[in-house]
Amino acid sequence: MNFDLTEEQIRIRDAVRDFAESEIAPGVAEREKHERFPTEILRKLGELGILGMMVPERYGGSGTDAMSYILAVEELARVCASTAVIMSVNNSVFCHPVWKFGTDEQKKTILGEVASGRALGAYALTESQSGSDAANQKTRAVRDGDSYVLNGAKAWVTNAGEAKWYLVMTMTDPEAGTRGITGFLVSSEDAGFRVGAPEEKMGLRASKTAGIFLEDVRVPAWRRLGAEGEGFTIAMRTLDHSRIGIAAQGIGIARACYEASVEYAKMRETFGKKLAEHEIIAFQIADMKVQIEAAKLLTYRAAVDSEKPGRHVSRETSMAKVFATEACNAIAARAVQIFGGYGYSREYAVERYYRDARVTTIYEGTSEIQRMVVSKNLLAGR
């Protein structure tokens, strides 16, 4: 498999890198400290075509490939993981499923608005009793003429309170189990829709995460995504795609940790010589680089495979996510250790990287869930 980047992929990667370093980096520490959502940055990313990258141009997107999307996430996460996850959610768990499963009307109206950056999207699957157990849905949708009436609550919704459009998974037939789950495109402007207080998170503090509440929210039938009972399939296919984005986020954070560690090790002196001249530190830096390059190979392969017609990539995307995000956490911890006491201070960015890294093994499917997916595929001969 050839991972040499095309001229277009290099152009996109470099453009996002330049934007991240010039437009995002200067204020990132203050935004994280004060938990300030990067509204103006997202407006500019929308203008650059980064908020609907894989969506065809006729629906407001940029029409790029999966590899370009992964490279963009990676470059954003290297500078600001909060911005990266906002962008990733918009692309992978809202735009992607609407593009793949939506009607032409949904694509021309709702998708066009979100992919172009005129509005943000969000994905509401998790509930208080159903995190990894995604099939355990309590939110109900009941047909009433040409509409559905939705009641329930969703938890841990990224972009909640900032997004206009939400892909909400509901139960339309509780007796049917996973075959009774149906998705709907819900607007923040729909009567009965309410956003809860933002979560006070360990990391990714410039992104917004909150619960949403649906109280007799009437959604017209044309905003149902797919057929009744198709929601669980849509949710799982969406996660298959979105996990490569989280893997790329892990790679970006890991690269930032590695680069900071190399710079610090070349500057800091102990026992009469630079840290980098101590073999025990040099070996740790070498291990960081090995893990990053291995994570890239798994993630890039999954991105390429995801676009092959008829190819199901549950195994490949789960392998990429579990390896890249666990490597990211290990590399972030190692970076803090190399910085010593300074790594524990908010004066240095590695403290933030360490906090931001932690969630990557949890959201979009925990490491344990990824291992379940991989093992089931392997034992089934896939």
N, C-alpha and C positions, 0 to 999 in steps of 0.2 A: 504494500500500500504506500503510495507516494504522498508525503505530507509537505512537499514543497509548495509554498504559497503562491497563488497567482498574483499578477500585478494588481488586480482589483482588490484582492484580500489584503495585500500589503498596503495599498492606498488607504483602505478603510481603517486598518489597524493603526497606521501612523497618524491618520487624522484624529481618531479618538484619543490616542496617546497625547498628541499635542493639545487637544482641547482639555483633557483631564489635567495636564500639567499647568496650563496657562489659565484656565477658567475655574477649575474645581479646587486644585491644591491650595491656592492662597487663602481661602476661607474655611477649609475643611475642619480645622481644630475648633474654631469658634462655633460653627454650625453643630458639631457634635456636642460641645460643651453645653450649649443652650438648647439643644434638641430642636433646631430650626430646620424645617422642611425646605429643600433646595428648589423652590418654585421657579426662580429665574433660570437656574441651570437646566431644569427640565424643559423649559420653554425653548432654550437654545438647542438642546438635544433633539427636540421635536423638529426644529428647523433643519437640523443636520440629517434627519431621516433615521435617527437611532431608536425611536420608540415603536417602530413597526417594521423592523428590518426585513423579515422574511415574507411579509405580506406583499402580494403583487401591487404594482404601482396603481393599477386601476381601482384599488380599494384603499388608497392613501398611504401605502407602505413604500419600501425601498426596493423590494424584490431581490434582496441579497440571498446568499446561501447560508447554511447552518454554520459553516466554518467562520464566515465573516461575523456572524452574530456572537459566536463564542469568543473570538478575538476581541470584540468590542467590550463584552462583559469583563473579560480578563483585564483589559487596560483600565477600565473604570474602577474595578475592585482594587487594583494596585494603588490607586490614589484615594478612593473613597468607597468603601464597601456599602455604605448606605445608598449612595447614588446608584451603584451597580445593582442592588437588589430591587430598587424601585423600577429601574429600567428593565431588569430581567422579568419581573412579575408582569409588567405591561406587555412585553413581547411574548413570553412563553406560556403563561397561564391565563391570559385573556385573549390577546390577538390570535395566537396559534389555534386554540380550539374553535374560535368563531370562524376563522379562515377555513379550517378543515371540516367543520361540521355544520356551519351556519347556512342559512338560506341566502339567496342573492340579495334580498331586501335587507337582511341583517348586515350583510357585508357592505353594501353601499351606504347604509346609514350609520349604524353603531360602530362597526369596524372601521369605517372610513374616518370617523371622528377620533377614535382612539389611536389608530395606527399613525395618523398624521401628527399626533401630539396636541390636538386641540382639546382633548380630554384624556384623563387617565383611566385605566382599567384596574380591576381587582378580582380576586378569586376567593370565593367563600365556600370551602368544603368542610373545614374543621369545626367541630362543636365541642362543648365542654366535656362531653362524655365520649367523644370520638376523635382521637388524634390519629394514632397509627391505625386504629380500627375504623377506617374510613367508611365502611359499609353501615356503621351504626348511626344512621341519620334519624333525627327527630323532627327537623323542620318539615312542615307539611305544605303541600300545594294541592288545592282542591279545585277541580274544574267547575266553572260557573258561567255557562253560556260561552261567549267568545273570549273569556278571560279565565285566569287562574287566581285564586286567593291564597297568598302565602302567609304563614305564621310560623315563627320560630326565632332562633338566635344562632349566630355564628361567632366563632372565636378566632383570635389570632389572624385577622385579615390584614395583610400588608396593603398599604395605601388607603386604608379605611379613613374616611374623613377628608381625603384629598381626591379620591377617585369619583368620577361621575357614574361610571358603569361597573356593575358587579356581575360576575358569573356565579350564580348561587345554585348549589346542589340541594335538592329537596326530595322528600319522599312523596310520591304520588300514589303508590300502592304498597302500604306497609306489609301486607301479607306476602308480597313477592320477593322480599329480601333485596339483594343487590339489583334485581331486575325491576324493582319498583322505584328506582332513583331517577330523577329527571332534572335537567338543568334549565335555568331561566336567566335571561339578561335583565337585570333589575337596575333601574335608575335611582340615583340618590334623590331625584326630584319626585319619585313616586310617593304618594300619600301613604303614611304609615311606616316609612323607612326611617330608621334612626341609627346613629353611630354612637357607641359608648365612649367612655373616657380612654385616652391612649394608654397603652401599656408602658410602664416604667421599666425599660429594658436594660439588660447588662451591656449590650453593644448595639451597633447600628442605630444610634440614637437620633440621627437626623432623618431617619425614615419613620413613618407613622404605622403603628400596628394597633388595632383595636377590635372590639367586637361590634357586630351589627345586629339590629333587632328589627324583626318584620312583624308588624301588627296589622293584619287584614290588608296586606299590600296587594292591590289588584294589578296583575300583569297581563296585558293582552296576549292572546294565544300565539300571535305571530312572533313574540319574543321568547318562545320556548326554543331551546337549543337542541336540535335533533328530535327524535320521536320520544314519546313517553316510555320510560323504562331504559332509555339509552344512556342515562346520565353517568352510571358507574363506568361504563366502557369509555365514555368521553373523558371522565376524570382520570382513569388509569392511563389512557393514551396521552393525555396532557402531561401527566407526571413523568411519563417516559421521556417526553421531550424536554420538560423543564429541568430535569435533573442534570442535564449536561450544562445548563446555565449555572447551576449552583456549584458544579464541579469547577467550572471556569472561574467563578467567584473565589473559590478556595485557592486556585492557582494564583490569581491576582494578589490576594492577601499574602500568600506564601512568598511570592516574588518580592513584595514590599519588605517583608521580614528579612529575607535573604540579603537584599540590597543594603538595608540599614545595618545588618550585622557585619557585612563585608566592610562597609565604610567605617564603622565604629572600631572593628578589630584592627584596621590599618592605622587608626589614629591613637587609640588608647594604649598606654604603656603600663605594664606591671612587671615587677622583678627585673627592671632594666631593659625590657624589650617590648616590642609591640605585641598586642594580644594575638595577632595573626601569626606571629612567629612561634607561639606555643602550639605544639603539635595537637594537644587535646582540643584546642579551639579550631585549628585548621581542619581537623577531621570532622568536627561538627558542621562546619561550613560546607565541606565536601558532601556530607550526608544530606544537607538541605538541598543542594543542587541536584543530587541524584533523585531525590523524591519529587522535586518539581518537574524534572524532565520525564520521569516515569508517569506522573499524573497527566502531563501534557499528551503523551502518547495515547493513553487510555481515553482521554477526553476528546482529542482530535479524531481518533478512530470512531468513537461513538457518534460524533457530529457528522462525519462523512457517511457512516452506515445509515444514519437516520433519514437520509434523503434517497436511499435506494428503494425503488418501487417494490411494494409488498413486503418490505423487510420490517419485522418487529424487533425492536432494539431494547427491550426491557432488560435483558442480561447486560448488554454493553453499557447502557446508561447507568445502571445501578453499580456496575463495577467501577465506572469512572467516578461516580459520586462518592462512593464509600472510600475509595483510595485517595482521591484528591482532597476531600474534606478532612479525613483523618491525618493525612500528611500535613495539611495546612495547620491543624491544631498542634501537631508535634513540632513543626517548624516555628510557629509562633511562640510556643513554650521555650524552645531552644534559643530563640532570639532574646527573649526576656532574660534568660540565664546568662547569655553572653554579655548583655548590658549590665548585669549585676543589679545593684540597688537602683541604678538609674532606670532600668527596665520596669521598675515598679512605680515610677513617677510619671505623672501625666505630662511632664515636660517633654517626654520623648514619645514618638509616635508608636513604638513597639507595644506600649501599654494598651493603646487603642486597638492595634492589630490583634493582640491577644484576646481582648474582649469580643471583637467583631468575629473572630474565627470560631468562637465556641458554638454559635448557633448553626453553623454550616453542617454539622453532623446530626442536626435535629430536624430542621424544616425541610420540606419537600420529601419527607420520608427519612426516618432515623437510620443510623448505620445498621441497626438490627434488622429493620425492614429491608434494607438493601441486600443484606446477606440472605434473607429469606427469599427474595426475588431471584438472586443469582443461583442459590442452591436448588430451588424448584425448577428453574430452567435447565440447569445442568443434569439433574436427576431424571428429567423428562426427555433428555437427549437433545435439547435445543442449544 
